[in-house]
Amino acid sequence: MIDAASPLKTSGITIWTEGDVLVLKYGVLYYGFLGTKRVPAANITALNWREPGDWLAGFLEISILGEQPPSPMASPNVQNQNRLKYERADQPKFVALKEWIEARMAKPQGGQPAASSIADELGKLAALLRDGVITQDEFDQQKAKLLA
């Protein structure tokens, strides 16, 4: 459990959880006066994960719903404020954080409406035919498409 009593610390960011909220407290030296960011886990839309290598640190980068990207004129630290860098020794803690976030992230919403049955569609077509909106030929073509 990553809570306020035992937070994760990484390059100017202190990280802990409160219920279903991820808290990121930014250090003034690295990030200026960004302060503390409280992110409901359901508002995290994507994770980008990289394992640490022999020469490079790993990172866990989060994308937050509705957050505007910082100005390109901002410092590189501010531009990467949602990228949590870690060393190999801290990997188990960051794996636990990643799993905590994944378990609570909002599930993607399906973009397609619920599929209606073929019988419903045929009923709608029959009503259009009966009301004179479509011709018999159009009805037969659409019926063939549905039954194919």
C-alpha positions in Angstrom: 0.0 0.0 0.0 1.4 3.4 -1.0 -0.1 5.8 1.5 0.9 9.1 3.0 2.8 7.2 5.8 5.0 5.4 3.2 5.0 7.4 0.0 7.1 6.8 -3.1 9.7 9.4 -3.9 11.2 10.0 -7.3 13.1 12.9 -8.9 11.2 15.8 -7.2 7.8 14.0 -6.9 6.3 12.4 -3.8 3.5 9.9 -4.7 0.9 8.3 -2.5 -2.7 7.1 -2.6 -5.8 8.2 -0.7 -8.7 5.8 -1.3 -9.1 5.8 -5.1 -7.1 9.1 -5.6 -3.5 9.3 -6.7 -1.7 12.2 -5.1 1.4 13.7 -6.8 3.3 16.3 -4.7 5.8 18.2 -6.8 9.0 19.6 -5.3 9.7 23.3 -5.9 13.3 22.7 -6.9 12.4 20.5 -9.9 8.9 21.6 -10.8 8.5 25.2 -9.6 5.2 25.9 -7.9 3.1 23.2 -9.4 2.0 22.2 -5.9 0.0 19.0 -5.3 -2.1 17.2 -7.9 -5.0 14.9 -6.8 -6.1 12.6 -9.6 -9.0 10.3 -9.2 -7.9 6.9 -10.6 -11.0 6.8 -12.8 -9.7 10.0 -14.6 -6.5 8.3 -15.6 -7.0 7.4 -19.3 -3.7 5.7 -20.2 -0.5 4.3 -18.8 2.9 4.3 -20.5 5.4 1.9 -18.9 9.1 1.4 -19.5 11.3 -1.0 -17.6 14.6 0.4 -16.3 17.6 -0.7 -18.3 21.3 -0.8 -17.4 21.8 2.8 -18.3 18.4 4.4 -18.4 15.7 4.8 -15.7 12.3 3.3 -16.2 9.2 5.4 -16.0 5.4 5.2 -15.5 3.7 7.9 -17.4 0.0 8.7 -16.9 -2.5 10.5 -19.1 -5.2 12.3 -17.3 -8.7 13.0 -18.6 -9.1 16.7 -19.6 -5.6 17.8 -18.7 -4.1 20.3 -21.2 -0.5 19.8 -22.2 1.9 22.3 -20.7 3.3 25.1 -22.8 6.3 24.1 -25.0 8.1 27.0 -23.4 7.9 25.4 -20.0 10.9 23.5 -18.5 11.3 19.9 -19.5 10.4 18.8 -16.0 7.1 20.7 -16.2 6.4 19.2 -19.6 6.9 15.7 -18.2 5.1 16.2 -14.9 3.1 13.1 -15.3 6.2 10.9 -16.0 7.2 9.2 -12.9 10.9 8.0 -13.3 12.3 5.2 -11.2 15.5 3.2 -10.8 15.7 -0.6 -10.9 15.8 -0.8 -7.0 12.3 0.9 -6.9 10.8 -1.3 -9.6 8.7 -3.5 -7.3 7.1 -0.4 -5.7 6.3 1.1 -9.1 4.9 -2.2 -10.4 2.6 -2.2 -7.4 1.6 1.4 -8.2 1.0 0.5 -11.9 -1.2 -2.4 -10.8 -3.1 -0.2 -8.4 -3.9 2.3 -11.2 -4.8 -0.3 -13.7 -7.3 -1.9 -11.3 -9.0 1.4 -10.8 -8.8 3.1 -14.2 -12.0 3.8 -16.0 -12.9 1.2 -18.5 -13.1 2.5 -22.1 -16.6 3.3 -23.2 -17.9 1.4 -26.2 -18.5 3.8 -29.1 -21.1 1.6 -30.7 -24.7 1.6 -29.6 -26.2 -1.7 -28.5 -26.8 -3.9 -31.5 -30.5 -4.4 -32.3 -31.7 -7.8 -33.5 -32.3 -8.6 -37.1 -36.0 -9.1 -36.3 -36.1 -5.5 -34.9 -34.5 -4.1 -38.0 -36.9 -6.1 -40.3 -39.8 -4.7 -38.3 -38.6 -1.2 -38.8 -38.1 -1.8 -42.5 -41.7 -3.3 -42.7 -43.1 -0.2 -41.0 -41.3 2.1 -43.5 -42.7 0.0 -46.4 -46.2 0.1 -44.9 -46.0 3.9 -44.4 -44.8 4.3 -48.0 -41.4 5.7 -47.1 -39.5 3.0 -49.0 -40.5 1.0 -52.0 -40.8 -2.8 -52.2 -37.5 -3.0 -54.1 -35.7 -1.0 -51.4 -37.2 -3.2 -48.7 -36.1 -6.3 -50.5 -32.5 -5.0 -50.9 -32.2 -4.0 -47.2 -33.8 -7.3 -46.1 -31.2 -9.2 -48.2 -28.3 -7.2 -46.6 -29.7 -7.9 -43.1 -30.1 -11.6 -43.7 -26.7 -12.0 -45.5 
